[in-house]
Amino acid sequence: MFDPVCPSSAMPFRVGDKWTGMVIRCLEGGPRRFTELRVPLRSVTPKVLSETLRAMERDGLVTRTAYDENPPRVEYALTSLGRTLIPLLDAARTWSAAHLPRLLAARDAHENAS
């Protein structure tokens, strides 16, 4: 049923994780420092944010630029590949705006039936 050489095995499923989409949104307007990302993403731990950024860098979605300054400064920016995900996030937001009430009602119904 699932071909082991199917490209879906290489897909960045992290786009559907809790933080990647939000990091993309935070970097949409331009480069930001780690501490600047922590402000809008206040409930993410530094460890999880670091892991998310490393995974996104590995997949070519963000670049990490370290500046030789004192104190050291590091900025993260979306790559052109990372920017291609913005329309997908926009589509997911549009879908959610149209269907979230039905989705939440279905969840409530399922919980009450259990």
C-alpha positions in Angstrom: 0.0 0.0 0.0 2.7 2.5 1.0 5.7 2.5 -1.3 8.9 2.7 0.8 10.5 5.0 -1.8 7.5 7.4 -1.8 8.6 11.0 -1.3 6.1 11.4 1.5 8.6 9.7 3.9 10.9 12.7 3.4 8.1 15.3 3.9 8.6 17.8 6.7 5.7 16.7 8.9 6.9 19.1 11.5 4.9 21.7 9.5 1.9 20.2 11.3 3.6 20.3 14.7 2.7 22.9 17.3 5.5 25.4 16.7 6.8 25.3 13.1 3.8 27.2 11.6 4.0 29.8 14.3 7.8 30.2 13.8 7.1 30.7 10.1 4.5 33.4 10.9 7.0 35.1 13.3 9.7 35.2 10.6 7.4 36.2 7.8 8.2 39.9 8.3 12.0 39.4 8.4 14.8 38.0 10.4 14.5 37.8 14.2 16.7 36.9 17.1 16.0 33.9 19.3 14.8 36.2 22.2 12.6 38.1 19.7 10.9 34.8 18.8 10.3 34.0 22.4 8.1 37.1 22.9 5.2 36.1 20.6 5.8 32.4 21.3 5.9 32.9 25.1 4.6 29.4 26.0 7.3 27.6 24.1 10.3 26.4 26.1 13.8 27.5 25.0 14.6 23.8 24.4 11.6 23.2 22.2 12.2 26.4 20.2 15.8 25.5 19.7 14.9 22.0 18.5 12.2 23.4 16.2 14.6 26.0 14.7 17.4 23.3 14.2 14.9 21.0 12.4 13.7 23.8 10.2 17.3 24.8 9.4 18.1 21.2 8.6 15.2 21.1 6.2 16.2 24.3 4.5 13.3 26.3 5.8 15.3 28.8 7.9 18.8 30.2 7.9 20.8 30.8 11.1 23.3 33.7 10.9 25.7 34.2 13.7 27.4 37.6 14.0 30.9 37.9 15.5 29.9 40.5 18.1 30.1 40.8 21.8 27.7 39.7 23.1 27.1 37.2 20.3 24.1 37.8 18.1 22.2 35.1 16.1 19.4 35.8 13.7 16.9 33.4 12.0 15.3 34.1 8.7 13.0 32.2 6.4 14.6 30.9 3.2 12.8 31.1 -0.1 11.8 27.4 0.5 10.4 28.4 3.9 8.4 31.2 2.3 6.6 28.7 0.1 4.8 27.4 3.2 3.1 30.7 3.8 0.3 30.1 1.3 -0.3 26.7 2.9 -0.6 28.3 6.3 -3.0 30.9 4.8 -5.1 28.1 3.4 -5.1 26.2 6.7 -6.2 29.5 8.4 -9.0 30.0 5.9 -10.1 26.4 6.3 -10.1 26.7 10.1 -12.1 29.9 10.0 -14.8 28.2 7.9 -14.8 24.8 9.7 -13.6 25.2 13.2 -17.0 25.4 14.8 -18.1 22.1 13.2 -14.8 20.5 14.1 -15.2 21.6 17.8 -18.8 20.4 17.8 -17.7 17.0 16.5 -15.1 16.8 19.2 -17.6 17.7 21.9 -20.1 15.1 20.6 -17.4 12.4 20.6 -16.4 13.3 24.1 -20.0 13.2 25.3 -20.7 9.9 23.6 -17.7 8.2 25.4 
